[in-house]
Amino acid sequence: DLVHMKKLISLCLIGLLILSLCGCAGVSVDREAPVQLTYFYGDVSVSDQLSGEEAATLRALVNGKALYSDNPSCGFDKDVSFEIDGRVFCPACDTCCIVQDCLTGQYFKISQAERDALEQIFENHGGSFPCV
């Protein structure tokens, strides 16, 4: 009946409000923003502006990912990172499928296929994993 429907709608709205406040935000970067790759590890020193397919791959890799708080032991370093739209993203140095968003200090997960693509891009520019 109408009273039960109003209660159900109210509960759904409260649930949506709680979800919006929980910090479960997603990553969003401009799909045309420049992408800068950084890799300073060992005897390799790379700082390259990416374009074309590589830049598009990294933009797509981060866009829409759900951020979460954690304290993973994977190892993250801004010296092994890529920057998009003013945000620095550090892939796990030990090859885990986790990326740190240095702007928020939070993390997001990527698939193994995304991790493989990310590593290939770094390798194309002289970087390699693991780098811990």
N, C-alpha and C positions, 0 to 999 in steps of 0.2 A: 504494500500500500504506500501511499505518499509519504507518511512519517518515516517508514523504514528507508525509502529511497533517499530522503533528505539526510538521514543519518549516514547512509553509505557514501553519499556524495561528500559530506563533511569529513568523514574519515579519510577518503581518498585525497581531498585537498590538503588535509593535515599531513598525510604521508608525503605528498609532493613537496610541501614546504620543508619538511624535515630533510628530504633528499637534496633539495636545492641548497640547504645550509650546511650539509655535511662535508663540504669540500671535495665532492666527487666531480670536480670540474674536468673538462676535457681540454686537451691541447688544441690551440688554434693559431695557425700562422698564415700569413698572406701567401697565396698560391703563386705569386710572382716575385716574392721577396728574394733578394740575393742569398746565396748559401756559401758560407766560408768554412772550409775544412782546415782543422789544425791538428798536427801530429808532431809533437816534440817528445821523442822517447829514444833512448840509446843514442846512436849516432845519426838518427834521422830527424831532420828539421824541415817540416812542411807547413806552409800556410797558403792554401790555394783557394781562389774563387772558383766555385763550381758553376757549370751551366748545363743547359740541355737536359738530357735524360738523367744524369747523376743528380742534379739539383732537384728535378721533379720527383725522383725516387725518394730522396730524403725528406722533402716537404710532405709527400704522401705518407711516409713512414710515421711522422709525428702527428699529423692532423687527425683529430678525432679520438686520440688515445685518452683513456681515462687515467687521471693521476691518482696516486695513493701515497700515503705516508708509510714509511718503513725504515728499517736500518739494515739493508742487505750488506753482506760481507764481500760482495763482488769486486769492489775497488773501482772508483770513478775518479777521473782527473781532467781538469779543464785543458790540460796539455794534449789530451786525446779527445777531441770534441768537434762538433760542427755547430755553426751559428746560423740561425734563420730568424729574420724579423726582430733582431735585437735579443733573441733568446738563445742561450747556450745549452746544448744537449750533449751529455757525456755518456757514450755507450759503456757498458761494463767492460773493464779491461781484461777480465778473465774469460770472456766469450759467453757469459750468461745472457739470456734474452731479456735484459733489463736496461733501460735508459734513464738517466737522471736528468730532470729539468732543473738546471741550476738557478733559474729565476725563482722557482717556488720551493726548491729543495725537496721536491717530491719525485716520484718515479712512475714509469709506465712500462708495461710489458710489450714485447714485440714477438712475432712468430719466428720460428727457426728460418723460414724462407726470407723474412725481412732482415734477420740477423746476417744471413749469408750475403744478401745484397749489400748491406751496410759494410760488411768486411771487405767485399769486392771493391767497393768504391774507395775505401781507405787504401787497399792494396794497389789500386790503379795509380795512387799518388805517393806510393813509397812506404805506407804504414803497414803494420801487421799486428795480429792478435795471436796469443795473449801478449799483453804488454804491462805486466805487473811486477 
